[in-house]
Amino acid sequence: MRFDNVAVVSVAHVDAPLRIPSADLEDRLAPVLQRLEVQPGLLENLSGIVARRWWDEGVQPSTVAAQAGTMAVQRAGIDPTRIGIVINTSVCRDYIEPSTASIVHAKMGLPPTCQNFDLGNACLGFMNAMEIIGNMIERGQIEYGLIVDGEGSRFAVDKTIERLLRPETDHKSFRNQFATLTLGSGAAAMLLGRRDTNEGSHALVGSVALAATEYHHLCRGQVDHMETDTKQLLFAGLGLAHQTWEKAKAELAWTPESLDVLCLHQVSKVHTEQLGNLLELDLDKALRIYPEFGNVGPASVAIVLSKALEEGRLAPGKRVAMMGIGSGLNCAMAEIVW
């Protein structure tokens, strides 16, 4: 899928304020770690995640998603009444219903003509929304579309620690719930519009996607409980990523050398480095956020893009690759020419 007249007009992110070191989580888990004879420092050493961020207690996903969305609109300098759709892509929700998007819509004061709904696809939702809105803009259905995402891992991690401290926890149940401890919190937003009417915007060239749903069972999450076969998920995810990369090479003319900036969905050190090795990517082109922010789910790729902009990594003409993968399994890759 290639676009002729779609652009990223602005991008924004909000960092959660509380820094939670991995060592603090291990201190809370000390009784079970000692009983299972797990070496101290396992969480940081295995994942490369030194810390993650949490919101204050009681902060809802819609609140931080609306904050990021407002920042994106203000940076674009457009009248919010021109926004034709807002899609919320967060795994975290305020409620099962109504949609979190509807709450964001109300908090931002968006017009009645602005469609709003949640899009859920694990860690890939944000990139799926980019393609959906891109198609709507290309067809002339809307002038602007807004994607928002607010993730909060505090509740899930707290409940996981409570469960792991139970006397029946064994090595298998610890391994199956380990990935939950890598989750972080954050919010991101992106405003898309027509390239020809937004001077200084950044072309969304196109995107590709593939599915391998035979692996849907490798990661299953509830609000307070996630179980992951981390080894098999890594293996299957890398295989799907390689296939998607080959599709991007064919449809978007990608090569490792042609891409200037890599915005990767970052799960951990192992995942990031093995993906780089498999696709022969220069990871010096990738801003690594996992050491301080952990896995921020579908917000991750947009947060990386926003932070890369803040750090001056983006310049006119730079080819930016966005790469995401979500349990299910689904994978998507997209290009922005800055």
Number of C-alpha atoms within 10 A of each C-alpha: 14 17 16 14 18 28 27 25 27 23 26 26 28 19 17 20 12 13 17 17 17 24 16 11 16 19 12 14 15 15 15 21 19 11 12 13 10 12 9 14 13 14 20 19 12 11 21 19 25 20 24 27 24 23 21 12 9 7 12 18 28 29 18 26 32 27 21 26 31 21 21 25 22 14 14 20 11 14 10 18 13 15 22 22 23 26 29 32 33 32 24 22 22 16 11 8 8 12 19 30 29 20 20 27 24 13 15 17 13 21 15 11 11 18 17 22 18 22 20 18 21 22 28 30 27 29 26 24 24 23 22 12 26 30 18 19 23 17 11 11 12 20 18 27 27 28 31 35 36 34 29 28 24 21 14 19 23 15 14 19 20 12 17 19 16 11 10 9 14 13 13 10 14 19 14 16 23 22 21 22 24 26 26 29 28 31 30 34 32 29 25 28 28 25 20 13 11 16 9 15 21 22 24 27 20 20 25 23 23 17 17 15 11 10 16 14 14 19 21 14 15 8 12 15 15 18 19 20 17 16 11 13 19 17 12 17 23 19 15 21 24 16 16 22 23 17 18 23 14 12 14 19 11 17 15 13 9 12 18 19 26 25 26 26 28 27 26 22 20 14 16 17 14 15 20 16 11 12 15 12 18 16 16 10 14 21 18 22 23 26 21 18 26 28 28 29 31 31 29 32 25 26 27 24 27 21 19 18 14 11 10 8 15 19 12 10 12 16 20 23 24 21 24 26 30 20 22 22 24 24 27 24 25 24 24 20 21 18
